[in-house]
Amino acid sequence: MAQDVITGNEASAKKMSWEAFVKQDVLNFLLAHDLQAITVDDGAGKKAAIKRNTKGEYIVQITSNEIL
């Protein structure tokens, strides 16, 4: 059985695409539906939460688990 080896650049690109998804698509969804908070999980260890604080600012929190 062959396994694909992910290089540092590919891992970085995947991380950036997850962050871009959260900061663009998920944030736009939150704004479009006038929500206070939203949490997303990709099922593979990456999670993100966006919340609006009392000042009206949006706080983005992104976490991930990586197996080396």
PQR file with spaces between the fields and no chain letter, atoms N, CA, C, O and H, PARSE charges and radii, in Angstrom:
ATOM       1  N    MET     1       0.850   -1.177    0.000 -0.4000 1.5000
ATOM       2  CA   MET     1       0.000    0.000    0.000 -0.0000 2.0000
ATOM       3  C    MET     1       0.892    1.235    0.000  0.5500 1.7000
ATOM       4  O    MET     1       1.760    1.382    0.860 -0.5500 1.4000
ATOM       5  N    ALA     2       0.678    2.105   -0.951 -0.4000 1.5000
ATOM       6  CA   ALA     2       1.468    3.321   -1.059 -0.0000 2.0000
ATOM       7  C    ALA     2       0.788    4.452   -0.301  0.5500 1.7000
ATOM       8  O    ALA     2      -0.435    4.585   -0.329 -0.5500 1.4000
ATOM       9  H    ALA     2      -0.027    1.985   -1.650  0.4000 1.0000
ATOM      10  N    GLN     3       1.577    5.250    0.364 -0.4000 1.5000
ATOM      11  CA   GLN     3       1.047    6.415    1.066 -0.0000 2.0000
ATOM      12  C    GLN     3       1.620    7.671    0.435  0.5500 1.7000
ATOM      13  O    GLN     3       2.797    7.723    0.079 -0.5500 1.4000
ATOM      14  H    GLN     3       2.570    5.142    0.387  0.4000 1.0000
ATOM      15  N    ASP     4       0.785    8.665    0.304 -0.4000 1.5000
ATOM      16  CA   ASP     4       1.255    9.950   -0.208 -0.0000 2.0000
ATOM      17  C    ASP     4       1.952   10.702    0.913  0.5500 1.7000
ATOM      18  O    ASP     4       1.454   10.758    2.037 -0.5500 1.4000
ATOM      19  H    ASP     4      -0.172    8.622    0.593  0.4000 1.0000
ATOM      20  N    VAL     5       3.075   11.265    0.612 -0.4000 1.5000
ATOM      21  CA   VAL     5       3.806   12.086    1.572 -0.0000 2.0000
ATOM      22  C    VAL     5       3.495   13.540    1.253  0.5500 1.7000
ATOM      23  O    VAL     5       3.692   13.999    0.128 -0.5500 1.4000
ATOM      24  H    VAL     5       3.480   11.219   -0.302  0.4000 1.0000
ATOM      25  N    ILE     6       3.007   14.254    2.258 -0.4000 1.5000
ATOM      26  CA   ILE     6       2.662   15.667    2.075 -0.0000 2.0000
ATOM      27  C    ILE     6       3.881   16.503    2.413  0.5500 1.7000
ATOM      28  O    ILE     6       4.422   16.409    3.515 -0.5500 1.4000
ATOM      29  H    ILE     6       2.847   13.881    3.171  0.4000 1.0000
ATOM      30  N    THR     7       4.306   17.308    1.479 -0.4000 1.5000
ATOM      31  CA   THR     7       5.443   18.183    1.721 -0.0000 2.0000
ATOM      32  C    THR     7       4.998   19.366    2.569  0.5500 1.7000
ATOM      33  O    THR     7       3.802   19.588    2.757 -0.5500 1.4000
ATOM      34  H    THR     7       3.866   17.384    0.583  0.4000 1.0000
ATOM      35  N    GLY     8       5.951   20.113    3.075 -0.4000 1.5000
ATOM      36  CA   GLY     8       5.645   21.289    3.894 -0.0000 2.0000
ATOM      37  C    GLY     8       4.811   22.301    3.141  0.5500 1.7000
ATOM      38  O    GLY     8       3.914   22.914    3.720 -0.5500 1.4000
ATOM      39  H    GLY     8       6.922   19.932    2.922  0.4000 1.0000
ATOM      40  N    ASN     9       5.090   22.490    1.854 -0.4000 1.5000
ATOM      41  CA   ASN     9       4.331   23.454    1.058 -0.0000 2.0000
ATOM      42  C    ASN     9       2.887   23.022    0.885  0.5500 1.7000
ATOM      43  O    ASN     9       1.978   23.849    0.958 -0.5500 1.4000
ATOM      44  H    ASN     9       5.819   21.992    1.384  0.4000 1.0000
ATOM      45  N    GLU    10       2.665   21.716    0.653 -0.4000 1.5000
ATOM      46  CA   GLU    10       1.300   21.218    0.491 -0.0000 2.0000
ATOM      47  C    GLU    10       0.525   21.339    1.798  0.5500 1.7000
ATOM      48  O    GLU    10      -0.648   21.713    1.791 -0.5500 1.4000
ATOM      49  H    GLU    10       3.404   21.045    0.593  0.4000 1.0000
ATOM      50  N    ALA    11       1.172   21.023    2.918 -0.4000 1.5000
ATOM      51  CA   ALA    11       0.517   21.153    4.217 -0.0000 2.0000
ATOM      52  C    ALA    11       0.169   22.607    4.484  0.5500 1.7000
ATOM      53  O    ALA    11      -0.909   22.914    4.993 -0.5500 1.4000
ATOM      54  H    ALA    11       2.125   20.719    2.923  0.4000 1.0000
ATOM      55  N    SER    12       1.084   23.497    4.140 -0.4000 1.5000
ATOM      56  CA   SER    12       0.844   24.927    4.329 -0.0000 2.0000
ATOM      57  C    SER    12      -0.316   25.395    3.456  0.5500 1.7000
ATOM      58  O    SER    12      -1.138   26.196    3.899 -0.5500 1.4000
ATOM      59  H    SER    12       1.959   23.248    3.727  0.4000 1.0000
ATOM      60  N    ALA    13      -0.391   24.901    2.218 -0.4000 1.5000
ATOM      61  CA   ALA    13      -1.478   25.278    1.311 -0.0000 2.0000
ATOM      62  C    ALA    13      -2.816   24.793    1.845  0.5500 1.7000
ATOM      63  O    ALA    13      -3.813   25.510    1.753 -0.5500 1.4000
ATOM      64  H    ALA    13       0.277   24.250    1.858  0.4000 1.0000
ATOM      65  N    LYS    14      -2.855   23.576    2.408 -0.4000 1.5000
ATOM      66  CA   LYS    14      -4.104   23.069    2.985 -0.0000 2.0000
ATOM      67  C    LYS    14      -4.518   23.897    4.191  0.5500 1.7000
ATOM      68  O    LYS    14      -5.700   24.190    4.370 -0.5500 1.4000
ATOM      69  H    LYS    14      -2.046   22.993    2.482  0.4000 1.0000
ATOM      70  N    LYS    15      -3.549   24.278    5.020 -0.4000 1.5000
ATOM      71  CA   LYS    15      -3.838   25.089    6.200 -0.0000 2.0000
ATOM      72  C    LYS    15      -4.364   26.452    5.771  0.5500 1.7000
ATOM      73  O    LYS    15      -5.332   26.952    6.344 -0.5500 1.4000
ATOM      74  H    LYS    15      -2.589   24.041    4.875  0.4000 1.0000
ATOM      75  N    MET    16      -3.744   27.047    4.781 -0.4000 1.5000
ATOM      76  CA   MET    16      -4.186   28.352    4.300 -0.0000 2.0000
ATOM      77  C    MET    16      -5.579   28.268    3.692  0.5500 1.7000
ATOM      78  O    MET    16      -6.381   29.185    3.865 -0.5500 1.4000
ATOM      79  H    MET    16      -2.957   26.641    4.315  0.4000 1.0000
ATOM      80  N    SER    17      -5.879   27.186    2.985 -0.4000 1.5000
ATOM      81  CA   SER    17      -7.196   27.076    2.378 -0.0000 2.0000
ATOM      82  C    SER    17      -8.269   26.916    3.459  0.5500 1.7000
ATOM      83  O    SER    17      -9.375   27.431    3.295 -0.5500 1.4000
ATOM      84  H    SER    17      -5.227   26.440    2.845  0.4000 1.0000
ATOM      85  N    TRP    18      -7.975   26.220    4.551 -0.4000 1.5000
ATOM      86  CA   TRP    18      -8.927   26.087    5.658 -0.0000 2.0000
ATOM      87  C    TRP    18      -9.142   27.457    6.302  0.5500 1.7000
ATOM      88  O    TRP    18     -10.278   27.846    6.575 -0.5500 1.4000
ATOM      89  H    TRP    18      -7.076   25.801    4.684  0.4000 1.0000
ATOM      90  N    GLU    19      -8.061   28.182    6.542 -0.4000 1.5000
ATOM      91  CA   GLU    19      -8.165   29.512    7.133 -0.0000 2.0000
ATOM      92  C    GLU    19      -8.920   30.460    6.204  0.5500 1.7000
ATOM      93  O    GLU    19      -9.737   31.256    6.666 -0.5500 1.4000
ATOM      94  H    GLU    19      -7.138   27.866    6.320  0.4000 1.0000
ATOM      95  N    ALA    20      -8.657   30.381    4.919 -0.4000 1.5000
ATOM      96  CA   ALA    20      -9.357   31.232    3.952 -0.0000 2.0000
ATOM      97  C    ALA    20     -10.842   30.891    3.929  0.5500 1.7000
ATOM      98  O    ALA    20     -11.680   31.792    3.874 -0.5500 1.4000
ATOM      99  H    ALA    20      -7.993   29.734    4.545  0.4000 1.0000
ATOM     100  N    PHE    21     -11.180   29.605    3.970 -0.4000 1.5000
ATOM     101  CA   PHE    21     -12.578   29.175    4.003 -0.0000 2.0000
ATOM     102  C    PHE    21     -13.292   29.757    5.216  0.5500 1.7000
ATOM     103  O    PHE    21     -14.403   30.275    5.101 -0.5500 1.4000
ATOM     104  H    PHE    21     -10.499   28.873    4.014  0.4000 1.0000
ATOM     105  N    VAL    22     -12.657   29.671    6.367 -0.4000 1.5000
ATOM     106  CA   VAL    22     -13.265   30.167    7.610 -0.0000 2.0000
ATOM     107  C    VAL    22     -13.434   31.682    7.560  0.5500 1.7000
ATOM     108  O    VAL    22     -14.504   32.207    7.869 -0.5500 1.4000
ATOM     109  H    VAL    22     -11.755   29.250    6.461  0.4000 1.0000
ATOM     110  N    LYS    23     -12.368   32.378    7.168 -0.4000 1.5000
ATOM     111  CA   LYS    23     -12.383   33.842    7.201 -0.0000 2.0000
ATOM     112  C    LYS    23     -13.198   34.462    6.080  0.5500 1.7000
ATOM     113  O    LYS    23     -13.544   35.641    6.155 -0.5500 1.4000
ATOM     114  H    LYS    23     -11.499   31.951    6.917  0.4000 1.0000
ATOM     115  N    GLN    24     -13.513   33.697    5.042 -0.4000 1.5000
ATOM     116  CA   GLN    24     -14.306   34.240    3.941 -0.0000 2.0000
ATOM     117  C    GLN    24     -15.709   33.626    3.923  0.5500 1.7000
ATOM     118  O    GLN    24     -16.688   34.304    4.233 -0.5500 1.4000
ATOM     119  H    GLN    24     -13.231   32.740    4.981  0.4000 1.0000
ATOM     120  N    ASP    25     -15.803   32.359    3.566 -0.4000 1.5000
ATOM     121  CA   ASP    25     -17.107   31.732    3.369 -0.0000 2.0000
ATOM     122  C    ASP    25     -17.918   31.622    4.660  0.5500 1.7000
ATOM     123  O    ASP    25     -19.103   31.957    4.684 -0.5500 1.4000
ATOM     124  H    ASP    25     -15.007   31.808    3.314  0.4000 1.0000
ATOM     125  N    VAL    26     -17.279   31.155    5.726 -0.4000 1.5000
ATOM     126  CA   VAL    26     -18.005   30.996    6.993 -0.0000 2.0000
ATOM     127  C    VAL    26     -18.393   32.358    7.562  0.5500 1.7000
ATOM     128  O    VAL    26     -19.509   32.533    8.051 -0.5500 1.4000
ATOM     129  H    VAL    26     -16.317   30.883    5.706  0.4000 1.0000
ATOM     130  N    LEU    27     -17.481   33.315    7.500 -0.4000 1.5000
ATOM     131  CA   LEU    27     -17.789   34.659    7.992 -0.0000 2.0000
ATOM     132  C    LEU    27     -18.918   35.288    7.180  0.5500 1.7000
ATOM     133  O    LEU    27     -19.806   35.923    7.749 -0.5500 1.4000
ATOM     134  H    LEU    27     -16.575   33.173    7.103  0.4000 1.0000
ATOM     135  N    ASN    28     -18.894   35.120    5.860 -0.4000 1.5000
ATOM     136  CA   ASN    28     -19.973   35.643    5.023 -0.0000 2.0000
ATOM     137  C    ASN    28     -21.314   35.002    5.367  0.5500 1.7000
ATOM     138  O    ASN    28     -22.339   35.682    5.366 -0.5500 1.4000
ATOM     139  H    ASN    28     -18.173   34.604    5.398  0.4000 1.0000
ATOM     140  N    PHE    29     -21.320   33.694    5.663 -0.4000 1.5000
ATOM     141  CA   PHE    29     -22.540   32.998    6.072 -0.0000 2.0000
ATOM     142  C    PHE    29     -23.063   33.579    7.378  0.5500 1.7000
ATOM     143  O    PHE    29     -24.260   33.833    7.512 -0.5500 1.4000
ATOM     144  H    PHE    29     -20.487   33.141    5.664  0.4000 1.0000
ATOM     145  N    LEU    30     -22.170   33.790    8.341 -0.4000 1.5000
ATOM     146  CA   LEU    30     -22.545   34.360    9.637 -0.0000 2.0000
ATOM     147  C    LEU    30     -23.169   35.736    9.451  0.5500 1.7000
ATOM     148  O    LEU    30     -24.194   36.042   10.061 -0.5500 1.4000
ATOM     149  H    LEU    30     -21.198   33.583    8.232  0.4000 1.0000
ATOM     150  N    LEU    31     -22.558   36.568    8.610 -0.4000 1.5000
ATOM     151  CA   LEU    31     -23.078   37.907    8.367 -0.0000 2.0000
ATOM     152  C    LEU    31     -24.415   37.875    7.624  0.5500 1.7000
ATOM     153  O    LEU    31     -25.327   38.631    7.957 -0.5500 1.4000
ATOM     154  H    LEU    31     -21.726   36.320    8.114  0.4000 1.0000
ATOM     155  N    ALA    32     -24.532   37.009    6.627 -0.4000 1.5000
ATOM     156  CA   ALA    32     -25.749   36.942    5.816 -0.0000 2.0000
ATOM     157  C    ALA    32     -26.960   36.511    6.631  0.5500 1.7000
ATOM     158  O    ALA    32     -28.086   36.917    6.345 -0.5500 1.4000
ATOM     159  H    ALA    32     -23.791   36.395    6.357  0.4000 1.0000
ATOM     160  N    HIS    33     -26.725   35.686    7.646 -0.4000 1.5000
ATOM     161  CA   HIS    33     -27.834   35.169    8.456 -0.0000 2.0000
ATOM     162  C    HIS    33     -27.935   35.851    9.818  0.5500 1.7000
ATOM     163  O    HIS    33     -28.704   35.416   10.674 -0.5500 1.4000
ATOM     164  H    HIS    33     -25.810   35.356    7.879  0.4000 1.0000
ATOM     165  N    ASP    34     -27.158   36.927   10.022 -0.4000 1.5000
ATOM     166  CA   ASP    34     -27.187   37.720   11.249 -0.0000 2.0000
ATOM     167  C    ASP    34     -27.056   36.860   12.502  0.5500 1.7000
ATOM     168  O    ASP    34     -27.864   36.961   13.426 -0.5500 1.4000
ATOM     169  H    ASP    34     -26.533   37.281    9.326  0.4000 1.0000
ATOM     170  N    LEU    35     -26.023   36.010   12.521 -0.4000 1.5000
ATOM     171  CA   LEU    35     -25.779   35.121   13.653 -0.0000 2.0000
ATOM     172  C    LEU    35     -24.767   35.749   14.608  0.5500 1.7000
ATOM     173  O    LEU    35     -23.948   36.573   14.200 -0.5500 1.4000
ATOM     174  H    LEU    35     -25.367   35.928   11.770  0.4000 1.0000
ATOM     175  N    GLN    36     -24.826   35.362   15.861 -0.4000 1.5000
ATOM     176  CA   GLN    36     -23.884   35.846   16.868 -0.0000 2.0000
ATOM     177  C    GLN    36     -22.606   35.021   16.881  0.5500 1.7000
ATOM     178  O    GLN    36     -21.525   35.560   17.116 -0.5500 1.4000
ATOM     179  H    GLN    36     -25.491   34.693   16.193  0.4000 1.0000
ATOM     180  N    ALA    37     -22.719   33.725   16.633 -0.4000 1.5000
ATOM     181  CA   ALA    37     -21.560   32.834   16.673 -0.0000 2.0000
ATOM     182  C    ALA    37     -21.811   31.631   15.778  0.5500 1.7000
ATOM     183  O    ALA    37     -22.952   31.249   15.519 -0.5500 1.4000
ATOM     184  H    ALA    37     -23.598   33.288   16.442  0.4000 1.0000
ATOM     185  N    ILE    38     -20.712   31.046   15.311 -0.4000 1.5000
ATOM     186  CA   ILE    38     -20.792   29.845   14.499 -0.0000 2.0000
ATOM     187  C    ILE    38     -19.538   29.021   14.750  0.5500 1.7000
ATOM     188  O    ILE    38     -18.451   29.568   14.938 -0.5500 1.4000
ATOM     189  H    ILE    38     -19.785   31.356   15.521  0.4000 1.0000
ATOM     190  N    THR    39     -19.695   27.700   14.752 -0.4000 1.5000
ATOM     191  CA   THR    39     -18.581   26.784   14.927 -0.0000 2.0000
ATOM     192  C    THR    39     -18.602   25.791   13.776  0.5500 1.7000
ATOM     193  O    THR    39     -19.655   25.250   13.436 -0.5500 1.4000
ATOM     194  H    THR    39     -20.578   27.255   14.600  0.4000 1.0000
ATOM     195  N    VAL    40     -17.437   25.550   13.174 -0.4000 1.5000
ATOM     196  CA   VAL    40     -17.323   24.572   12.088 -0.0000 2.0000
ATOM     197  C    VAL    40     -16.236   23.569   12.423  0.5500 1.7000
ATOM     198  O    VAL    40     -15.265   23.891   13.109 -0.5500 1.4000
ATOM     199  H    VAL    40     -16.582   25.989   13.450  0.4000 1.0000
ATOM     200  N    ASP    41     -16.409   22.343   11.930 -0.4000 1.5000
ATOM     201  CA   ASP    41     -15.491   21.240   12.186 -0.0000 2.0000
ATOM     202  C    ASP    41     -15.383   20.427   10.909  0.5500 1.7000
ATOM     203  O    ASP    41     -16.404   20.019   10.356 -0.5500 1.4000
ATOM     204  H    ASP    41     -17.197   22.081   11.373  0.4000 1.0000
ATOM     205  N    ASP    42     -14.160   20.180   10.423 -0.4000 1.5000
ATOM     206  CA   ASP    42     -14.008   19.426    9.181 -0.0000 2.0000
ATOM     207  C    ASP    42     -14.003   17.919    9.403  0.5500 1.7000
ATOM     208  O    ASP    42     -13.932   17.160    8.437 -0.5500 1.4000
ATOM     209  H    ASP    42     -13.331   20.512   10.872  0.4000 1.0000
ATOM     210  N    GLY    43     -14.076   17.472   10.646 -0.4000 1.5000
ATOM     211  CA   GLY    43     -14.110   16.046   10.946 -0.0000 2.0000
ATOM     212  C    GLY    43     -12.739   15.394   10.930  0.5500 1.7000
ATOM     213  O    GLY    43     -12.623   14.200   11.206 -0.5500 1.4000
ATOM     214  H    GLY    43     -14.134   18.089   11.431  0.4000 1.0000
ATOM     215  N    ALA    44     -11.714   16.143   10.617 -0.4000 1.5000
ATOM     216  CA   ALA    44     -10.355   15.604   10.565 -0.0000 2.0000
ATOM     217  C    ALA    44      -9.424   16.350   11.514  0.5500 1.7000
ATOM     218  O    ALA    44      -8.206   16.328   11.336 -0.5500 1.4000
ATOM     219  H    ALA    44     -11.809   17.113   10.393  0.4000 1.0000
ATOM     220  N    GLY    45      -9.985   17.001   12.505 -0.4000 1.5000
ATOM     221  CA   GLY    45      -9.163   17.671   13.508 -0.0000 2.0000
ATOM     222  C    GLY    45      -9.105   19.179   13.414  0.5500 1.7000
ATOM     223  O    GLY    45      -8.591   19.833   14.321 -0.5500 1.4000
ATOM     224  H    GLY    45     -10.975   17.019   12.649  0.4000 1.0000
ATOM     225  N    LYS    46      -9.621   19.745   12.337 -0.4000 1.5000
ATOM     226  CA   LYS    46      -9.614   21.200   12.210 -0.0000 2.0000
ATOM     227  C    LYS    46     -10.958   21.758   12.653  0.5500 1.7000
ATOM     228  O    LYS    46     -12.015   21.299   12.220 -0.5500 1.4000
ATOM     229  H    LYS    46     -10.039   19.213   11.600  0.4000 1.0000
ATOM     230  N    LYS    47     -10.895   22.755   13.525 -0.4000 1.5000
ATOM     231  CA   LYS    47     -12.101   23.389   14.039 -0.0000 2.0000
ATOM     232  C    LYS    47     -11.924   24.899   14.003  0.5500 1.7000
ATOM     233  O    LYS    47     -10.809   25.414   14.086 -0.5500 1.4000
ATOM     234  H    LYS    47     -10.037   23.128   13.877  0.4000 1.0000
ATOM     235  N    ALA    48     -13.043   25.595   13.879 -0.4000 1.5000
ATOM     236  CA   ALA    48     -12.995   27.052   13.897 -0.0000 2.0000
ATOM     237  C    ALA    48     -14.267   27.585   14.532  0.5500 1.7000
ATOM     238  O    ALA    48     -15.336   26.987   14.405 -0.5500 1.4000
ATOM     239  H    ALA    48     -13.949   25.177   13.813  0.4000 1.0000
ATOM     240  N    ALA    49     -14.145   28.702   15.210 -0.4000 1.5000
ATOM     241  CA   ALA    49     -15.295   29.374   15.818 -0.0000 2.0000
ATOM     242  C    ALA    49     -15.173   30.858   15.530  0.5500 1.7000
ATOM     243  O    ALA    49     -14.096   31.444   15.638 -0.5500 1.4000
ATOM     244  H    ALA    49     -13.277   29.188   15.314  0.4000 1.0000
ATOM     245  N    ILE    50     -16.295   31.453   15.162 -0.4000 1.5000
ATOM     246  CA   ILE    50     -16.351   32.897   14.955 -0.0000 2.0000
ATOM     247  C    ILE    50     -17.443   33.435   15.856  0.5500 1.7000
ATOM     248  O    ILE    50     -18.566   32.931   15.850 -0.5500 1.4000
ATOM     249  H    ILE    50     -17.170   30.976   15.074  0.4000 1.0000
ATOM     250  N    LYS    51     -17.114   34.462   16.632 -0.4000 1.5000
ATOM     251  CA   LYS    51     -18.077   35.068   17.560 -0.0000 2.0000
ATOM     252  C    LYS    51     -18.034   36.577   17.415  0.5500 1.7000
ATOM     253  O    LYS    51     -16.990   37.158   17.117 -0.5500 1.4000
ATOM     254  H    LYS    51     -16.202   34.871   16.636  0.4000 1.0000
ATOM     255  N    ARG    52     -19.175   37.200   17.629 -0.4000 1.5000
ATOM     256  CA   ARG    52     -19.246   38.664   17.634 -0.0000 2.0000
ATOM     257  C    ARG    52     -19.243   39.123   19.084  0.5500 1.7000
ATOM     258  O    ARG    52     -20.037   38.642   19.892 -0.5500 1.4000
ATOM     259  H    ARG    52     -20.023   36.728   17.871  0.4000 1.0000
ATOM     260  N    ASN    53     -18.349   40.054   19.419 -0.4000 1.5000
ATOM     261  CA   ASN    53     -18.293   40.539   20.801 -0.0000 2.0000
ATOM     262  C    ASN    53     -19.218   41.741   20.974  0.5500 1.7000
ATOM     263  O    ASN    53     -19.906   42.142   20.035 -0.5500 1.4000
ATOM     264  H    ASN    53     -17.703   40.445   18.763  0.4000 1.0000
ATOM     265  N    THR    54     -19.230   42.304   22.160 -0.4000 1.5000
ATOM     266  CA   THR    54     -20.141   43.410   22.474 -0.0000 2.0000
ATOM     267  C    THR    54     -19.824   44.686   21.702  0.5500 1.7000
ATOM     268  O    THR    54     -20.687   45.550   21.545 -0.5500 1.4000
ATOM     269  H    THR    54     -18.671   41.979   22.922  0.4000 1.0000
ATOM     270  N    LYS    55     -18.589   44.805   21.220 -0.4000 1.5000
ATOM     271  CA   LYS    55     -18.196   45.975   20.435 -0.0000 2.0000
ATOM     272  C    LYS    55     -18.560   45.818   18.962  0.5500 1.7000
ATOM     273  O    LYS    55     -18.371   46.743   18.172 -0.5500 1.4000
ATOM     274  H    LYS    55     -17.889   44.103   21.347  0.4000 1.0000
ATOM     275  N    GLY    56     -19.088   44.637   18.587 -0.4000 1.5000
ATOM     276  CA   GLY    56     -19.436   44.384   17.199 -0.0000 2.0000
ATOM     277  C    GLY    56     -18.287   43.835   16.369  0.5500 1.7000
ATOM     278  O    GLY    56     -18.408   43.700   15.151 -0.5500 1.4000
ATOM     279  H    GLY    56     -19.241   43.885   19.228  0.4000 1.0000
ATOM     280  N    GLU    57     -17.171   43.518   17.021 -0.4000 1.5000
ATOM     281  CA   GLU    57     -16.022   42.952   16.333 -0.0000 2.0000
ATOM     282  C    GLU    57     -16.171   41.434   16.237  0.5500 1.7000
ATOM     283  O    GLU    57     -16.793   40.808   17.096 -0.5500 1.4000
ATOM     284  H    GLU    57     -17.074   43.628   18.010  0.4000 1.0000
ATOM     285  N    TYR    58     -15.600   40.855   15.194 -0.4000 1.5000
ATOM     286  CA   TYR    58     -15.663   39.403   15.012 -0.0000 2.0000
ATOM     287  C    TYR    58     -14.341   38.788   15.427  0.5500 1.7000
ATOM     288  O    TYR    58     -13.273   39.225   14.999 -0.5500 1.4000
ATOM     289  H    TYR    58     -15.095   41.364   14.497  0.4000 1.0000
ATOM     290  N    ILE    59     -14.430   37.771   16.264 -0.4000 1.5000
ATOM     291  CA   ILE    59     -13.258   37.077   16.773 -0.0000 2.0000
ATOM     292  C    ILE    59     -13.232   35.693   16.139  0.5500 1.7000
ATOM     293  O    ILE    59     -14.191   34.931   16.257 -0.5500 1.4000
ATOM     294  H    ILE    59     -15.298   37.416   16.612  0.4000 1.0000
ATOM     295  N    VAL    60     -12.121   35.371   15.460 -0.4000 1.5000
ATOM     296  CA   VAL    60     -11.961   34.092   14.781 -0.0000 2.0000
ATOM     297  C    VAL    60     -10.943   33.264   15.561  0.5500 1.7000
ATOM     298  O    VAL    60      -9.845   33.731   15.862 -0.5500 1.4000
ATOM     299  H    VAL    60     -11.342   35.990   15.364  0.4000 1.0000
ATOM     300  N    GLN    61     -11.326   32.025   15.884 -0.4000 1.5000
ATOM     301  CA   GLN    61     -10.464   31.128   16.613 -0.0000 2.0000
ATOM     302  C    GLN    61     -10.354   29.831   15.809  0.5500 1.7000
ATOM     303  O    GLN    61     -11.355   29.150   15.590 -0.5500 1.4000
ATOM     304  H    GLN    61     -12.219   31.646   15.640  0.4000 1.0000
ATOM     305  N    ILE    62      -9.131   29.486   15.368 -0.4000 1.5000
ATOM     306  CA   ILE    62      -8.917   28.309   14.537 -0.0000 2.0000
ATOM     307  C    ILE    62      -7.957   27.371   15.273  0.5500 1.7000
ATOM     308  O    ILE    62      -6.912   27.794   15.766 -0.5500 1.4000
ATOM     309  H    ILE    62      -8.317   30.039   15.546  0.4000 1.0000
ATOM     310  N    THR    63      -8.336   26.081   15.338 -0.4000 1.5000
ATOM     311  CA   THR    63      -7.481   25.071   15.953 -0.0000 2.0000
ATOM     312  C    THR    63      -7.333   23.894   14.986  0.5500 1.7000
ATOM     313  O    THR    63      -8.185   23.676   14.125 -0.5500 1.4000
ATOM     314  H    THR    63      -9.186   25.737   14.938  0.4000 1.0000
ATOM     315  N    SER    64      -6.246   23.145   15.137 -0.4000 1.5000
ATOM     316  CA   SER    64      -6.063   21.965   14.310 -0.0000 2.0000
ATOM     317  C    SER    64      -5.210   20.952   15.051  0.5500 1.7000
ATOM     318  O    SER    64      -4.384   21.309   15.890 -0.5500 1.4000
ATOM     319  H    SER    64      -5.554   23.323   15.837  0.4000 1.0000
ATOM     320  N    ASN    65      -5.420   19.700   14.733 -0.4000 1.5000
ATOM     321  CA   ASN    65      -4.602   18.609   15.248 -0.0000 2.0000
ATOM     322  C    ASN    65      -3.836   18.037   14.077  0.5500 1.7000
ATOM     323  O    ASN    65      -4.423   17.768   13.029 -0.5500 1.4000
ATOM     324  H    ASN    65      -6.092   19.410   14.051  0.4000 1.0000
ATOM     325  N    GLU    66      -2.549   17.848   14.231 -0.4000 1.5000
ATOM     326  CA   GLU    66      -1.730   17.315   13.159 -0.0000 2.0000
ATOM     327  C    GLU    66      -1.040   16.043   13.636  0.5500 1.7000
ATOM     328  O    GLU    66      -0.470   15.999   14.727 -0.5500 1.4000
ATOM     329  H    GLU    66      -2.073   18.067   15.083  0.4000 1.0000
ATOM     330  N    ILE    67      -1.100   15.018   12.807 -0.4000 1.5000
ATOM     331  CA   ILE    67      -0.415   13.764   13.101 -0.0000 2.0000
ATOM     332  C    ILE    67       0.872   13.736   12.304  0.5500 1.7000
ATOM     333  O    ILE    67       0.855   13.864   11.080 -0.5500 1.4000
ATOM     334  H    ILE    67      -1.563   15.053   11.921  0.4000 1.0000
ATOM     335  N    LEU    68       1.985   13.569   12.991 -0.4000 1.5000
ATOM     336  CA   LEU    68       3.285   13.556   12.323 -0.0000 2.0000
ATOM     337  C    LEU    68       3.845   12.149   12.269  0.5500 1.7000
ATOM     338  O    LEU    68       4.938   11.940   11.742 -0.5500 1.4000
ATOM     339  H    LEU    68       1.999   13.465   13.986  0.4000 1.0000
